[in-house]
């Protein structure tokens, strides 16, 4: 029955917020303060998570619901020349790390999106960010993988279904955008 897909998606989201409400509030506060202080949001992920990184950045730079000034956010997934040059010269596992090194600074926030929590290029980006004094967050799934143990703040969706994880991630970053926008 088609309704079961919707029920499953809703159930995953309700379970997430029941377990992670305080972490989500903390995430919103950290991003809000970073942007208020003139810093930026760096976002990365692979495949559908790359699309989510771009969507998230677009809502921060453009607008979500309210007319307001744009805030700085960069999806590290969009520049094909950078991605292919770094991939060719250093390897695919370095494509986000190198951009964090070039574009990031202390006070920024890096959000790594990974439905498995084990994406090597996201792990490398998080490690580089931590070296640089950049606060790290993970939008994760499937138990959080290695990333759960290394990010400063984990928002882990407790599901093994990639589609349901991505649907919950979308809701999470829409909530972040709306709350940040209301306060700034």
Rosetta blueprint (number, residue, H / E / L):
1 X L
2 X L
3 X H
4 X H
5 X H
6 X H
7 X H
8 X H
9 X H
10 X H
11 X H
12 X H
13 X H
14 X H
15 X H
16 X H
17 X H
18 X H
19 X H
20 X H
21 X H
22 X H
23 X H
24 X H
25 X H
26 X H
27 X H
28 X H
29 X H
30 X H
31 X H
32 X H
33 X H
34 X H
35 X H
36 X H
37 X L
38 X L
39 X L
40 X L
41 X E
42 X E
43 X E
44 X E
45 X L
46 X L
47 X L
48 X H
49 X H
50 X H
51 X H
52 X H
53 X H
54 X H
55 X H
56 X H
57 X H
58 X H
59 X H
60 X H
61 X H
62 X L
63 X L
64 X L
65 X L
66 X L
67 X L
68 X L
69 X L
70 X L
71 X L
72 X L
73 X E
74 X E
75 X E
76 X L
77 X L
78 X L
79 X L
80 X H
81 X H
82 X H
83 X H
84 X H
85 X H
86 X H
87 X H
88 X H
89 X H
90 X L
91 X L
92 X H
93 X H
94 X H
95 X H
96 X H
97 X H
98 X H
99 X H
100 X H
101 X H
102 X H
103 X H
104 X L
105 X L
106 X L
107 X L
108 X L
109 X E
110 X E
111 X E
112 X E
113 X E
114 X E
115 X L
116 X L
117 X L
118 X L
119 X L
120 X H
121 X H
122 X H
123 X H
124 X H
125 X H
126 X H
127 X H
128 X H
129 X H
130 X H
131 X H
132 X L
133 X L
134 X L
135 X E
136 X E
137 X E
138 X E
139 X E
140 X E
141 X E
142 X L
143 X L
144 X L
145 X H
146 X H
147 X H
148 X H
149 X H
150 X H
151 X L
152 X L
153 X E
154 X E
155 X E
156 X E
157 X E
158 X L
159 X L
160 X L
161 X L
162 X H
163 X H
164 X H
165 X H
166 X H
167 X H
168 X H
169 X H
170 X H
171 X H
172 X H
173 X H
174 X H
175 X H
176 X H
177 X H
178 X H
179 X H
180 X H
181 X H
182 X H
183 X H
184 X L
